[in-house]
Amino acid sequence: MTTTPLTPHGLHHVTAVTADARANLQFYTGVLGMRLVKKTVNQDDVTAYHLFFADSAGTPGSDLTFFQWPVPPEQPGNNSVTRTSLRIPDGTLDWWHAHLSAHGLTVTPTTRHGRPHLDFSDPEGQRLSLVQGGPHGTPWAGSTIPTDKQIHGLGPSELTLPNLFPTTRVLERAYHMTPAGTYPDPEQPTRTIHVYAMQEGGPHAELHLRIDPALPPARPGAGGVHHIALRVQDDQYHDWNTHLTSLGLRTSGEVDRHWFHSIYYREPQGILIELATDGPGFTVDEHPDRLGETLILAPFLEPRRAQIEAGLTPLN
């Protein structure tokens, strides 16, 4: 066992669902200027693309990823991740407001946890928000967005839940997160959103819990979030598995995803939370200058390449 505390140090990635991988690629690279750093398939369903958008280097904490499934739109509701934030450089909110509006998007300025945000949705209804601050990302020279205004990485994820306690008990006892304040829900000011922080917190290391007992459960679909992942130190990965098992939690156990190692647990109110290591990273099988240009498969899937490629629609 390591002697340093087992505490996640921020969001690692957020994985959402799209029904149209081509349009999804065009929006996230063209409008938001993110880089496609890995083009692969869902390792548990090889008929589905798995696209990773991030900063130029594919830095952990900058990944917004998508499974492509031919499903109807999500019906938003309870027991789900209801908003994904993306971090931008300080002083760029006005520029982004004008940029998104020029692309026909409805942009709503608001305040969350004392920070100004811009709320909007992608063409499939994926609920997004831009917030300033947090660690800087690595600019991508091929982006449609100027280097001084590019998205740095992930901001807080908002979880909508019927009750506070079952989830906060897990966040505190299993993931060693700490309460970091509350604020009025911008969409329903009579309700309160509870902030939970990883380590020192900040926009890259928070979960925001929106409590709404009357809301019906969400129906998963395109435009929704499949799961969130938290960053853990590579050398603490096995310790995390031991720790979660010691609490009697039913996890996936250790899962090798080739570019990182994972442990999955569905918290008591139904949201899937993954722990993911930083390494080995996306350059383990692609040159940094050519990330995302070809279909990359995890080694155990490589013998099935011809079959897998035949079942996928080309993106270009």
N, C-alpha and C positions, 0 to 999 in steps of 0.2 A: 504494500500500500504506500502511496505517496503521502508526504506529510503536509502538503499545502491543501487548503480547503477545496472540497469538490464544489465548485460554483461555475455555472456557465458564464462566459464573458461576452455575451451578445447574441443577436440573431445570427444564424449561419445561413439559412435560406428559407424561402417560403415557396411552396409548391402549390400551384393552382391548376385549374382545368380550362381547356379551350376545346371548342368543337371545330375550329378552323385554324390549323397550324400555319397555313400560308398567310392569312390575314393577321394572325397573331405575330408572326415574324416581322411583317411589314410595319405593324404598329410599334412594337417595342424597339426595333432597330431604327425605323424611319422617323417616327414622331418623338419617341423618348430618347433615341440616340444611344441605347444600350448595345453592348456587343454580344452577339451570339457566341458564347465561349465553348459550348459543347452541344453537339447534335447527336443524340443517341435515342434509345428506346427505353420504355418502362421495363425494368428487369423482371418484373412479375407478369407483364402483359406485353409481349414483344410486338404486338400489332399496333401499339400506341407510341407515337413519338414522345420523347422527353427532351424538351428544349431548355437550355440554361442561358439566361441573359444576365450580364454582370458588367463590372468595369473592365478595363482592357486586360487586366491580369487574371480575371476570374477570382478575385480576392474573396476568401470566406467572409460572409457578412454582406456581400453585394449581390448575391444570386437570387433572382426571381425566376422560378422555373415553371414549366407547364407540361402536363400530360395532355395529349390530344385524344379525346374520346368522342364518338358521335352521339352525344347526349343532348337533351333539351336544356334550356337555360336553368340555372339555379333559381329556386324559390327562396329568397333570403329569409332568415329567421333565426331562432334560438339554437344553441348548441353548435355554434359555428364561428369561424374566423370571418369577421364582417368588414374589415378594412385593412389594407396593407399600405404602410407608409414607405416612401422612398426619400432618402436624404439628398439635399442639394446644397451647394456652397452658400455661405452667408451673403446676403445682399442680392440674391437672384430671384426672389419671389415675384417681383413685378415683371421681370423678363419672362419667366415661365408662365405667368398668367397670360401675357400677350401671345406667347408662342402656342399654348394649348388652345386659346380662344381662336387663333388664326386657323387652327385645324378643325374648327367646328365643334369643339368640346365645351360643355357647360362646366364652368369653373366656379367654385364657391369658396371664397376666403372665410376662414374660421379660426378659432383658437382652441388648442387642445393642450392641457397641462401647462398653460402659460406660454405656449409657443405658437406663433402664427403658422397656419397651414393653408394649403390650397387643396380642396377636395374635388375629385372628378372621377369619371369612370372610363374604362376602355370600351371599345365598340361592342363587347359582349356583356357589359355590365359589371366587369370586375371593378370593385370599389377601391380606389387608390387615393393617396394623399401625399403631397410634397411638404417636407419640413426641412428647415435649415439646421446645420450643425453636425456634430459627430466626426469620427475619423475621416480623413480624406481618402478618396479612391484613386485609382490609377487612370488618368485620362486615356481615351482611345483616339488615336489620330484619324481613324476612319469614321468617326461619329458624325452624324448630321447636326450635332449640338456643339457650339464652341467649347474648347477645352476648359475654360474658366467657369462654365455653367453646367457641366455634365453631372449626372447623377452619381453620387459617391457610393451609395449602398442602401441597405434596408434601414428603415426607421421602425417605430413601434408597430406591433400587430395588435389589432383590436379584436377581442373575443366577446361575443354576446352569449350570455348564460342566464338560465332561470334563477340560479342561486349563487351566492358568493362563496360560502364556506367550503363546499366539497373541493373546489378547484384551488382556492388559496391554501388549503391544508396541504395539497400535493406540491404546489409551488414552493411553499416554505419548507416542508419536511423532506421532500424528495429532491428538489432542485435548489434548495437553499437560497431562494429569492426573498427579497424583503419588501414590505409595503413602503411606497415612496410618495404617498399623497393621494388626493382625490381632486376631481374637478367636475363641474356640471356638464352633462352630455350636451354637445352643441345642437343635436337634433331633438332632444327632449330635455330641456333645462331643469325640469323637476326631478330628473333622475341623476344619479351620481356614477361617475366612472372611477374605478380604483386602479391605481398604477402600482405595478410590481417591477422591481429593478433587479438586474443581475450585476453583481459587484458594485461599482460606483454609480451605475445607472447611466443616464444620458439617452438621447434619442435612438442610439444603436442597440440599446440593451434594456429595453422595457417591453412589458406586456400591459395592455390597457383592458381592463375587465368591465364590460358594460352589462349591467344586470337589469333584466326585463322579464319578470315572472309570467307576464300575460302573453308574451310573444309565442306563437306556435313554432315548433322545430323547423329548421331549414330543410329544404329538399335539395340534395346535392345535384350539381349540374354545371354546365359551362358558365363561366363568370364567377364561380365560387372558388374557395381555397380548399385544397385537399389536406394539407398539413403544414405545420411550422417546424423548423429545426433550430436548435440552440447550439452554439459553439462550445466545445469542450477541448481541453488540452489533449494532444495526442498521447502523452505519457500517463494520462489519467483514465483512458478509455476503459481498461479492464476493471479499474477501481469503481467506475460508475456502474458497471454491470453488477459487481458485487454489492454495491450500496443499494441499488434499486431492488435487487433480489432479497437482500436482508430485510427490506421493509414489507416483503410479501407481495410486491407488485407483479402483475403478470405482464412481462415485457416480451419483446421479440427475441431477446438475447442478442448476442453480438452478430451483426450483419455486415459483411464486406461489400461495399458498393464500388470498389475499385478506386474511385477518386477520393473517397473518404470512408470512414467506418462509422456505423450507425447502431443506435439502440432505439426502438420505438416503444411508446407506451400511450395508450388511450386513456386520458384522464377521466375521472368519474362522470363528467357531463358530456363525454363523447368526442372531445377534440383530440386529434392525434398529434402527439408531440414527439419529435425525434431529437436525439442527441447526436451530433455529428462532429467528427474531428476535422481539424484544418487540413491535415495531410492525408495522402500524398499530394493531392491537388490535380488540376486539370492538365498540367504540362507533363504528367507521367507518361502520356501516350500521344501528345501532339506538341509541335514546336510552338513557342509562345506567339510567333508571328502568324500562325495558321490555325489558331483555335477556331473551332466551329465550322470549318470549311468542308469537312467530309463527315460521313456517318461513322461514328466511333462506337464500338461495342465492347462491353466488358469481356475479358478473356474467355470466360466460360460460355459466352454466347457466340464467339467468333466462328466456331464450326458450323453454326446455323446461318451465317451471313447471307447466303444466296436466298434462302427461304424468307428471312426477315426483310431483306431489301425488296423482294417481290411483293410483299404485303403492304409496303409503304408508298404513299403518293409523294413524288418529288416535290420539294419546296420551292425550287427556283423556276 
